[in-house]
Amino acid sequence: MFKKKNTESVFSKYEKFLIALLAILQFTVILDFMVLSPLGAVLLKELDIKASQFGLVVSAYAFSAGISGVLSAGFADKFDRKKFLLFFYAGFLIGTVCCAMAETYNMLLLARIVTGIFGGVIGSICFAIATDIFKIELRGRVMGYLQMAFAASQVLGIPIGLKLAEVYGWHSSFWMIVVFGIPLGIIIAIFMKPINAHLLIQKKKNAFRHLVDTINNKEHLRAYIATVLLATGGFMMMPFGSAFSTNNLGLSIKQLPLLFGITGIFTIVMGPLIGKFSDTIGRFKMFLGGSILSMLIISIYTHLGVTPFYLIIVLNVIMFMGITARIISSSALISTVPKPENRGAFMSINASIQQMSGGLASALAGVIVVKTPSGYLENYDILGYVVICSMIVACIFIYNLDLYIRKKAKAEKEKQNDDLSKN
């Protein structure tokens, strides 16, 4: 395992700025996706739609993001990553404006497709940038800081978004993201340095050939399979989280911001610590621990009826700690798979697989979960069993991927030592 280091001292001022910038950028993109879940209880009523239709609204973003990621993958390593990032972020903000202006179900569905086309690629670009800039020994901690964006969207974004929705209507939640995102895009354009070192080692081949070679790479296939399983388990419960809390657990809409806020605060605190431990004790061990914790809480949570608010908070905090451990450790592990010249394409394809798998999972969740006339959600326990099964299989694949990466690293090190001894 890696030796313990004082990683705070090895980050330069610009590297700290870059981590913060990428985390805030991720915050806006994640918030755009996350805010739809707590708005679910409002949208089901105001747009008079079924649970399956709402599941389609959520999955539409994921499917369009997945298709966009594949189409853009061939070009991902052909441009300065900063310029690539700015292009897709501008499109994401335009899509979010369309969401804010939507008045009907069909308009919202179309707007989510546009947003997904651009927003779904941004995460892969951010991870490619982080992997380009930071050494593998620090990758877990960097991923931990980036994961704070997920928690911050709960602590700051979702409660504020829900409050705005309560006072000004659900459209205002998307306007909030646009108002916050425009200045951020300007800061990126002015202060982020070009990221183009990968262009110096790029092989001369067209975008289509680069895409095909990245997809067919046997080393990449292991990561793709693991991503499918990770996304399937991660997305299935998310779309109906707020509806289950209000209709099954007995919470009010006004209690949701506090629930998400408290959960997010704990996740923000734990993110960097989980990242640090992931680098020291091993990524798979952290992933396994997070998976066991998540499965235990899910098995309890999905069987609950009307429950005291304090107990729901405790269960949510523990469950999200497990989920955060899974995300950070698996992200750090998968980031070691591609070579620098293929990193952008690999991340785009991997993100596409994640989005499409997540979209399929959301759509499947919409089929499993049934909303009764009273609003009560049935079959949520069955959904929990499906998620637990996918997590078990994911642990097996992540173990094999970790074993393969460690064997490969050992073989490369032995080869380097042999070359040095010969010289």
Buried (B, 14 or more C-beta within 10 A) or exposed (E): EBEEBEBEEEBEEEBEBBBEBBBBBBBBBBBBBBBBBBBBBBBBEEBEBEBBBBBBBBBBBBBBBBBBBBBBBBBBBBBBBBEBBBBBBBBBBBBBBBBBEBEEBEEBBBBBBBBBBBBBBBBBBBBBBBBBBBEEBBBBBBBBBBBBBBBBBBBBBBBBBBBBBBEEEBBBBBBBBBEBBEEBBEEBBEEBEEBBEBBEEBEEEEBEEBBBBBBEBEBBEBBBBBBBBBBBBBBBBBBBBBBBBBBBBBBEBEBBBBBBBBBBBBBBEBBBBBBBBBBBBBBBBBBBBBBBBBBBBBBEBBEBEEBEBEEBBBBBBBBBBBBBBBBBBBBBBBBBBBEBBBBBBBBBBBBBBBBBBBBBBBBBBBEBBBBEEEEBBEBBEEBBBBBBEBBEBBBEBBBBBBEBBBEEEEEEEEEEEEEEEEE
